[in-house]
Amino acid sequence: METKFIIVEPAYATHIALIRLNRPNELNALNLELMGELRDSLKALDSNDEVRVIIITGNERAFAAGADIKQMADKNVIDVLKIDQFSTWDQIKRTKKPIIAAVSGFALGGGCELAMTCDMIVASETAQFGQPEIKIGIMPGAGGTQRLPRAVGKALAMEMVLTGNFINAERALKAGLINKIVPVEVYLKEAVKLAKDIAALSPISVQLAKESVNKSYEQNLQESLYFERKNFYMCFASEDQKEGMAAFVEKRKPEFKGK
């Protein structure tokens, strides 16, 4: 698939695909074309049996500094409804394989929301996160008012959303927004390391476990426990479960095939 605003490497590492946002002159601002390419690429990678983990990154200066305001400034309500710009966000949510955001520099507005839509975030020490939409007369619209409170709590989310102020990587880590902070020189390598740990495991059980964790944010406890139990049972229909347990008993390394 040819792309203009992202670079896709389906075989970046063994069982790991890399998507690099590629509008460096615009700090990787998320225009409609980029988001469409991202949506289609995620859909293709999710159906690629050789890919088990997906990494989304930008560059050292910016993961993504928000939406492309030039495309939005003259729109009215009907225009925005017709554009259906949130179909990409729905695709990210539907992606069954784990997605890791490797963030350096700015992750603002839609960029922050994109990172939060991923399953894990590895950040460089220069990373800054924020929802500055309030400063231009709007508010977050791609999950910023919903995912941010779930990640960092109501008080900090209110502060970020209502003032538009940024938080640095250290505060993001303390608040629970990101997984780890590393030097800028190795932030992508650290994301790949995390991806390799996951890619070495059974892709079936990883998928079912990801679904179960996500359900905990969408349903009450009893419903989520039922969903978890169902997915636990489903693991026993896989060859990977037989291989994993046999390898444990035989004291050897398992060879998972995603079957």
C-alpha positions as CSV (number, residue, x, y, z in Angstrom):
1,M,0.0,0.0,0.0
2,E,1.4,3.4,-1.0
3,T,1.4,6.1,1.6
4,K,2.3,9.7,1.6
5,F,2.2,10.8,5.2
6,I,3.2,7.7,7.0
7,I,6.0,5.1,6.6
8,V,5.0,1.5,7.2
9,E,7.5,-1.3,7.8
10,P,5.6,-4.5,8.3
11,A,8.7,-6.5,9.1
12,Y,10.6,-3.9,11.2
13,A,11.7,-6.7,13.5
14,T,10.5,-10.3,13.9
15,H,6.7,-10.2,14.2
16,I,6.9,-6.5,14.8
17,A,5.5,-3.8,12.4
18,L,6.4,-0.1,12.6
19,I,4.3,2.9,11.5
20,R,6.1,6.2,11.5
21,L,4.1,9.4,11.2
22,N,5.9,11.4,8.5
23,R,5.0,15.1,8.3
24,P,8.2,16.4,10.0
25,N,7.8,20.0,8.8
26,E,4.3,20.1,10.4
27,L,5.4,18.3,13.6
28,N,3.4,15.3,12.3
29,A,0.1,17.2,12.6
30,L,-2.7,14.7,12.0
31,N,-4.4,15.7,8.7
32,L,-7.3,13.7,7.3
33,E,-5.0,12.0,4.7
34,L,-2.5,10.9,7.3
35,M,-5.3,9.5,9.5
36,G,-6.8,7.7,6.6
37,E,-3.5,6.1,5.7
38,L,-3.1,5.1,9.4
39,R,-6.5,3.5,9.5
40,D,-5.9,1.5,6.4
41,S,-2.5,0.4,7.5
42,L,-3.7,-0.8,10.9
43,K,-6.4,-2.8,9.2
44,A,-3.9,-4.4,6.9
45,L,-1.4,-5.1,9.6
46,D,-4.1,-6.6,11.9
47,S,-4.9,-9.2,9.2
48,N,-1.2,-10.0,8.6
49,D,-0.4,-13.2,10.4
50,E,3.4,-12.4,10.5
51,V,2.7,-9.3,12.6
52,R,2.1,-9.7,16.3
53,V,2.8,-6.3,17.7
54,I,2.5,-2.8,16.1
55,I,4.5,0.3,17.1
56,I,3.4,3.8,16.2
57,T,6.0,6.6,16.4
58,G,6.9,10.0,15.0
59,N,10.4,11.5,15.3
60,E,12.5,12.9,18.1
61,R,11.0,16.3,17.9
62,A,7.3,15.3,17.8
63,F,5.1,12.2,18.0
64,A,2.3,14.4,16.8
65,A,1.6,18.0,17.7
66,G,-2.2,17.7,17.2
67,A,-4.7,17.9,14.4
68,D,-4.1,19.9,11.3
69,I,-5.9,23.1,12.3
70,K,-5.7,24.5,8.8
71,Q,-8.1,21.8,7.6
72,M,-10.6,22.5,10.4
73,A,-10.7,26.2,10.8
74,D,-13.4,27.0,8.2
75,K,-15.6,23.9,8.9
76,N,-19.1,24.0,10.2
77,V,-21.1,21.3,12.1
78,I,-22.4,19.6,8.9
79,D,-18.9,19.6,7.3
80,V,-17.4,17.9,10.4
81,L,-20.2,15.3,10.5
82,K,-19.7,14.5,6.8
83,I,-15.9,14.1,7.1
84,D,-16.3,11.3,9.6
85,Q,-12.8,11.9,10.9
86,F,-13.3,9.6,13.8
87,S,-13.4,6.4,11.7
88,T,-9.7,6.1,12.2
89,W,-10.0,6.2,15.9
90,D,-12.6,3.4,15.8
91,Q,-10.2,1.3,13.7
92,I,-7.5,1.8,16.3
93,K,-9.8,0.6,19.0
94,R,-10.8,-2.4,16.9
95,T,-7.2,-3.5,16.2
96,K,-6.8,-6.8,17.9
97,K,-3.0,-6.8,18.1
98,P,-1.2,-4.8,20.8
99,I,-0.1,-1.3,19.8
100,I,2.8,0.5,21.4
101,A,3.2,4.3,21.1
102,A,6.9,5.4,21.0
103,V,6.7,9.0,22.0
104,S,9.4,11.7,21.8
105,G,8.8,15.5,21.9
106,F,5.2,16.8,21.5
107,A,2.2,14.6,21.9
108,L,-0.5,17.2,21.9
109,G,-4.2,17.3,21.2
110,G,-4.9,14.5,18.7
111,G,-1.4,13.4,19.2
112,C,-2.0,12.8,22.9
113,E,-5.3,11.1,22.1
114,L,-3.6,8.9,19.5
115,A,-0.9,7.8,22.1
116,M,-3.6,7.1,24.7
117,T,-5.6,5.0,22.2
118,C,-2.6,2.7,21.9
119,D,-2.2,0.0,24.6
120,M,1.2,1.1,26.0
121,I,3.4,4.2,25.8
122,V,7.2,4.3,25.9
123,A,8.3,8.0,26.2
124,S,11.6,9.8,25.8
125,E,12.7,12.2,28.5
126,T,11.7,15.1,26.2
127,A,8.1,14.0,25.8
128,Q,5.3,16.4,26.5
129,F,1.7,15.5,26.7
130,G,-1.2,17.9,26.5
131,Q,-4.8,18.7,25.4
132,P,-4.5,22.4,24.3
133,E,-7.7,22.5,22.3
134,I,-9.4,24.8,24.8
135,K,-6.9,27.5,23.7
136,I,-8.4,27.7,20.2
137,G,-12.0,27.6,21.3
138,I,-12.8,23.9,21.1
139,M,-12.3,20.9,23.3
140,P,-10.8,17.4,22.8
141,G,-13.0,15.3,20.5
142,A,-11.1,12.0,20.0
143,G,-11.2,10.7,23.5
144,G,-9.2,13.3,25.5
145,T,-12.0,14.0,28.0
146,Q,-12.7,10.2,28.4
147,R,-9.4,8.4,28.3
148,L,-7.3,11.0,30.1
149,P,-9.3,10.9,33.3
150,R,-9.2,7.1,33.2
151,A,-5.4,7.3,32.9
152,V,-4.4,10.1,35.2
153,G,-7.5,10.8,37.4
154,K,-10.1,13.5,37.3
155,A,-8.1,16.3,38.9
156,L,-5.1,16.2,36.6
157,A,-7.3,15.6,33.5
158,M,-9.4,18.6,34.4
159,E,-6.3,20.7,34.8
160,M,-4.9,19.6,31.4
161,V,-8.2,19.9,29.5
162,L,-9.4,23.2,31.0
163,T,-6.0,25.1,30.9
164,G,-4.4,23.4,27.9
165,N,-1.2,23.2,29.9
166,F,1.3,20.4,29.1
167,I,2.8,17.8,31.4
168,N,6.3,16.4,31.0
169,A,7.3,12.8,30.8
170,E,8.2,12.6,34.5
171,R,4.7,13.8,35.6
172,A,3.1,11.6,33.0
173,L,4.8,8.6,34.4
174,K,3.9,9.4,38.0
175,A,0.3,9.9,36.9
176,G,0.1,6.5,35.2
177,L,-0.2,7.9,31.6
178,I,2.9,6.1,30.3
179,N,4.9,2.9,30.9
180,K,8.4,4.2,31.1
181,I,10.8,7.1,30.4
182,V,14.1,6.5,28.6
183,P,16.8,8.8,27.0
184,V,15.7,10.2,23.7
185,E,18.5,8.2,21.9
186,V,16.9,4.9,22.7
187,Y,13.1,5.5,23.0
188,L,12.3,3.6,19.9
189,K,14.7,0.8,20.8
190,E,13.0,0.5,24.2
191,A,9.6,0.3,22.5
192,V,10.9,-2.5,20.2
193,K,12.3,-4.3,23.3
194,L,8.9,-4.2,24.9
195,A,7.3,-5.3,21.6
196,K,9.7,-8.3,21.4
197,D,8.7,-9.5,24.8
198,I,5.1,-9.5,23.7
199,A,5.7,-10.9,20.2
200,A,7.5,-14.0,21.7
201,L,4.2,-15.0,23.4
202,S,1.1,-16.7,22.1
203,P,-0.7,-14.2,19.8
204,I,-4.0,-15.8,20.6
205,S,-3.7,-15.4,24.4
206,V,-2.3,-11.9,23.9
207,Q,-5.3,-10.9,21.8
208,L,-7.7,-12.3,24.3
209,A,-5.9,-10.7,27.2
210,K,-5.9,-7.3,25.5
211,E,-9.6,-7.5,24.9
212,S,-10.2,-8.5,28.5
213,V,-8.2,-5.5,29.9
214,N,-10.0,-3.1,27.6
215,K,-13.4,-4.4,28.7
216,S,-12.6,-3.4,32.3
217,Y,-12.9,0.2,31.2
218,E,-16.2,-0.3,29.4
219,Q,-18.3,-2.5,31.6
220,N,-19.0,-3.0,35.3
221,L,-16.9,-5.5,37.3
222,Q,-19.3,-8.4,37.1
223,E,-19.7,-8.1,33.3
224,S,-15.9,-7.7,32.9
225,L,-15.3,-10.8,35.1
226,Y,-17.6,-12.8,32.9
227,F,-15.9,-11.6,29.7
228,E,-12.5,-12.5,31.2
229,R,-13.6,-16.0,32.2
230,K,-15.0,-16.6,28.6
231,N,-11.7,-15.5,27.1
232,F,-9.8,-17.7,29.6
233,Y,-11.8,-20.7,28.5
234,M,-11.2,-19.9,24.8
235,C,-7.4,-20.1,25.3
236,F,-7.9,-23.9,25.8
237,A,-9.1,-24.2,22.2
238,S,-5.6,-23.2,20.9
239,E,-2.6,-25.2,20.0
240,D,-0.5,-22.5,21.7
241,Q,-2.1,-23.4,25.1
242,K,-1.1,-27.0,24.6
243,E,2.4,-26.0,23.5
244,G,2.9,-23.5,26.3
245,M,1.9,-25.9,29.1
246,A,3.8,-28.8,27.6
247,A,6.9,-26.6,27.4
248,F,6.5,-25.6,31.0
249,V,6.2,-29.2,32.1
250,E,9.1,-30.3,30.0
251,K,11.2,-27.3,31.1
252,R,11.9,-25.9,27.6
253,K,11.1,-22.7,25.7
254,P,7.7,-22.8,24.0
255,E,7.3,-22.2,20.3
256,F,4.1,-20.3,19.8
257,K,2.5,-20.4,16.3
258,G,-0.6,-18.4,16.8
259,K,-2.9,-21.4,16.3
